[in-house]
Amino acid sequence: MKEFVVYTAMRLVVFVASLLVVIGVWSLVSGQDSVNAVWSVVLAFIVSGIASYFLLNRQREAFARRVELRAQRATSAFEARRGREDAE
């Protein structure tokens, strides 16, 4: 569970940072005070997704290992229950 919380929190931080950068660059390039919020969010999702793929690889791998471990334990517990049922 800890890996999920850490990875999700870091994804949110990367998204918020990307959103701030996109809004800042958009306002500098356009020279206007108003920024299109919908397109800023869309661009920030794209930028944060790409950045997260490279920057959060270690956290994603830790989360994947934890999920795989839980799946293996659940499978072995299921097989053990099934074996007991077959023996009876």
N, C-alpha and C positions, 0 to 999 in steps of 0.2 A: 504494500500500500504506500509505503514511503516513496518508492521510486516513481509511482504514478503522480503523487503530489508534487514532488520535485520537478519532474519533467513538465507537468502541466503549468506549474508556476513559472518555470523558465520560458516556456512557449509564450505565455502571456506577457512576460517582460520583453521578449524579443518582438512581439507584435506591437506593443505600446511604443517601444523605441522606434520601430519601423514606421508607425503611424506618425509620430512626431517628426521624423526625418522627412517623410513624404509631404506632410503639410508645410514644413519649413521650406523645402526645395520648391514646392508648387507656388508658394506665395512669393518667393524670391524670383522665380522664373516669370510668373505671370504679372508681377508688379501690382497685384491687387491685394486688398486686405481680406476679401472673401475667397474661400477655397471650396471647391465642390466636394462635399463630405462623402458622398457615395463613391466617387471615383478614388478619393483618397483612401478609403477603407479597403476597396478592392485592390488597389496597388500595394497597400500595406500588407494585406493577406498574402499576396504573391511574393513580395520581398521577404516577409517573415518566414514563409514556408521554405523558400530557398535557403535563407540564412540558417534556419533551424536544422535543416538537413545536414549542413556542414558543422555548425557550431555545437549542436546538442547530440552528436553521435554517441558519445559515452553514456549520457543519461538514457537515451533511447535503447541502447544495448542492455543496460542494467534493467530497465523496465521489461524488455523482451525476455531476458533470462528469468526474471521473477515470474512472469506469466507462464513461461514454459515449465518451470519447476512446479508451479501450482497445478498445471494441467497434468504433469506426470504423476503427481501425488493423487490427484482425483482419479486418474485412470487406474493406478495401482489399487486404490481403495475399491473402486468399482469391480475390478477383476477379483479381488479378494472376496467381496460379498457374493459375486457370481459363483466363485469356486465353492463357497460354503453352501450356497443353495443347491449346486449340483451334487455335492456330497450327501446332502440330506435326502 
